[in-house]
Amino acid sequence: MPPCIHTNAPELRPPLASQAVYREDCTQCFDSIDDESGLNLCLSCFNGGCAGPRDHARLHFERFGHPLALNIRRTRKKVQREEPPHKISKLAITAETDEDRYDTNTHVICYSCNQDNVDKSSGKLQSVIDGAMNATTFSKKEEIKAWEQEFVPCEHTISLVQEEPYIIESQDLSHCSMCDLKQNLWLCLVCGNLGCGRSQFGGTGGNSHGLAHFDATSHAVAVKLGSITADGSADIYCYRCNEERTDPDLATHLAHWGINLAGREKTEKSLMEMQVEQNLKWDFSMTSEDGHELNPIFGEGLTGLANLGNSCYLSSVVQCLFDLPEFQRRYYHPSEQPPFSETPAADFETQLRKLADGTLSGRYSRPDKNAVSSRESHEILHQKGLAPSMFKHLVGRDHAEFSTMRQQDAFEFLLHVFKHVTLSKHPAGLDNPVDSFKFCIEQRLQCLNCKKVRYRVDEQDNISIPVPARRVGLSDDAGINGLFEPVSLFDCLDVFTAEETVDLRCPSCTSQEKFSKRSSFKTMPAQLVINARRFELINWVPTKLDIPVEVHDEPVDLAPYLSTGPNIGEELLPDDGASDGCFQANADLLGQLLGMGFPEVRCEKALYLTGNSDMEAAMNWLLSHMDDPDVDEPITKTQPAENATSHAQDPLKIAQLNEMGIDDARARRALAATGGDINRAIDWVFSHPDDIAEPVDVAQPGSNHDGQTKTPGFDAVPATYQLRSIICHKGSSIHAGHYVAFVRKQLPGKPGLSWVLFNDEKVVEVDDVQEMKKFAYLYFFSRV
């Protein structure tokens, strides 16, 4: 066979340090290097394509003409169970490498020459192969980047002033200076005191003597001795900030106390490692009533997702969304080729179709023989789980929170996904699946003096309902951790739609008057998602309350919560828009926000960015943007709010918004209103529908619908809904703990619907979810 003519091609070169190398799984499906056919890595652009029956690697060649690919196949090394473990001479934690776990085989193929085993030593091949195999993979590079975003220096680590060291020989670094603990030890970088940490940090034991030292001396910065590595990484904690930080001059600060980085080995897990481990260990009813572990189930629609490190919020949302027929119709097309894209790993459409195929097809829903958990002398084989690293990177790209490895709020992530799906381009004949969640809320305001009314209709795709807290007992010392009386879903909806009295300035009476305010459903959606707000704001910190909510599997009729619309003979209030066309904060709402203690500039910005008429929306914006670096920068009040455009916006940002379906004019207006911040610009687009689109056309009483309405959703009765899935959260804070999803599925050979628990990669059938439903965080209802 003649030698391959492409091995000396000018474009053939090793990957750059900044270049992504997709050598783990296919960019268009979840086939990977662990499969029998392995993965073909393009040696021109380093795209990974499966080499199995669907052969996305060949499709890549046919579309782009890149001839050479490196087939990579790895197999798990067999471990002799009878072989005794190596003797550990000293305590040290080292990462297990791929070489320790796998045997990897490679060979080069050329699609153009139709050769299956091109000589690796020919032309430039060897250097390109070496570069590709030694490069940090895409998923690992994104993981490292995400972890690096977690921690930054603070003023206390940057301006650290150390005291003169006392005689180092007199300092005992083997145990806490105030007790006998020999682990979880923290060295004060200011004075060299050694104190044990807090016991809740990783469960390794601690009496908080490091914190006690700070309380006594105000020495804020400490380093965990067991976390120090030779490359200078370590756990740095600032007690004054009450946050984990980094120390740019750690080597110098440690040397001040006689500690040489070159000789250090990590002997304890870091705080973040322990947090991830703790989240992974949350046990969500993985056992039956008799204490036996629930058996896993496999099949179509029963594929778990691997935890990428605090990514359970993502997994739970994905499982609930792709259970819905609207998302399946939109993204699950097993007989079609993937969308055409030069960079499929960075294409939102491709990654959603990849995710749909992976979770729904059942091809990857099989026991993983390398993941065995033993309980009561029998083995339970769970799935390996799909790693949605490309989707996580893409949906969290340029987002301050979702791009990190921290635990995030599942409800906020759901709404973030809704935005991206809505703003993505939908091919002809394929509907936006988020439309099935859309409906209209009608707000009725009536002046109690002149009796005139105003109706406002807002389009929504979710509702967040308060859960009334009825503490057991009459004493005031029940506290936030006390017991609460159970409430029903109807109790929560009653509070959501209840009439309340507010102070507003009446444009008809021209005086400060009391108004009655009531919200109700103008229309109802095909899919209704409800966020149960079980949180109270304690010292400006959202604190979770364990209030049971009774929700049943049987269908419920929500027709009583539908609006009857304006009554005949009601007189409408006149508009009260500002005469000069400039933005003027609603004085009444501004006063209420100021009364809560928020700074005025933040209050005005919150009202400006949320429509200037919704107290709850403004407060939610303030709570979710408290850490924004520009939160205290004032808005340009002399600029008309409806014409807040700028022709000097970054064209790259405009192009990025264009890719999401936002036209130039809207993109410029959104960027101008948010200081050029991409993510806040997306939020602005959704919070200002009246500024960018035609107003909602609401049918008036007596109009003939003839089965068609211009508003999203349905106004027909009965409005019957059945619970389809729930997302549960375990933990005291939305930014910690663990999320799982319970989804009702039709299982093979079983009558009716069964509840299935998706706990990351673990997928099991459960008999009773009554307790889980009582404390769920998100409820998904389908219209019957």
Salt bridges, closest charged atoms under 4 A:
ASP25 OD2 - LYS354 NZ 3.26
ASP31 OD1 - ARG54 NH2 3.43
ASP34 OD1 - ARG74 NE 2.53
ASP34 OD2 - LYS384 NZ 2.79
ASP35 OD1 - ARG366 NH2 3.68
ASP55 OD2 - ARG58 NE 3.61
ASP98 OD2 - ARG74 NH1 3.71
ASP98 OD1 - ARG101 NH2 2.98
GLU142 OE2 - LYS145 NZ 3.40
GLU142 OE1 - HIS393 ND1 2.89
GLU143 OE1 - LYS140 NZ 3.60
GLU150 OE1 - ARG406 NE 2.75
GLU163 OE2 - HIS219 NE2 3.44
ASP172 OD2 - HIS175 NE2 3.08
ASP247 OD2 - HIS253 ND1 2.64
GLU265 OE1 - LYS90 NZ 3.36
GLU268 OE1 - LYS224 NZ 3.68
GLU273 OE1 - LYS266 NZ 2.75
GLU277 OE1 - LYS269 NZ 2.89
GLU277 OE2 - LYS281 NZ 3.13
ASP290 OD1 - HIS292 ND1 3.19
GLU293 OE1 - ARG375 NE 3.65
GLU293 OE2 - HIS382 NE2 3.16
ASP323 OD2 - ARG724 NE 2.68
ASP323 OD1 - LYS745 NZ 3.27
GLU336 OE2 - HIS333 ND1 3.93
GLU336 OE1 - ARG353 NH1 3.44
GLU349 OE1 - ARG330 NH2 2.68
GLU349 OE2 - ARG353 NE 2.87
ASP357 OD2 - ARG54 NH1 3.05
ASP357 OD2 - ARG363 NH2 2.28
GLU376 OE1 - HIS292 NE2 3.25
ASP435 OD1 - LYS438 NZ 3.19
GLU442 OE2 - LYS522 NZ 3.65
ASP458 OD1 - ARG456 NE 2.87
GLU459 OE2 - LYS438 NZ 3.80
ASP491 OD2 - ARG470 NH1 3.85
ASP503 OD1 - LYS514 NZ 2.82
GLU536 OE1 - ARG471 NH2 3.59
GLU550 OE2 - LYS774 NZ 3.99
ASP553 OD1 - LYS773 NZ 2.62
GLU570 OE2 - ARG444 NH2 2.79
GLU571 OE2 - LYS452 NZ 3.33
ASP576 OD1 - ARG454 NH1 3.99
GLU604 OE2 - LYS637 NZ 3.25
GLU616 OE2 - ARG533 NH1 2.82
ASP630 OD2 - ARG680 NH1 2.74
ASP632 OD1 - ARG602 NE 2.65
ASP663 OD2 - ARG666 NE 3.22
ASP683 OD1 - LYS419 NZ 2.04
ASP697 OD2 - LYS710 NZ 3.20
ASP715 OD2 - HIS705 NE2 3.59
ASP760 OD2 - HIS738 NE2 3.81
GLU761 OE2 - LYS762 NZ 3.13
GLU765 OE2 - LYS750 NZ 2.87
GLU771 OE2 - LYS774 NZ 3.12
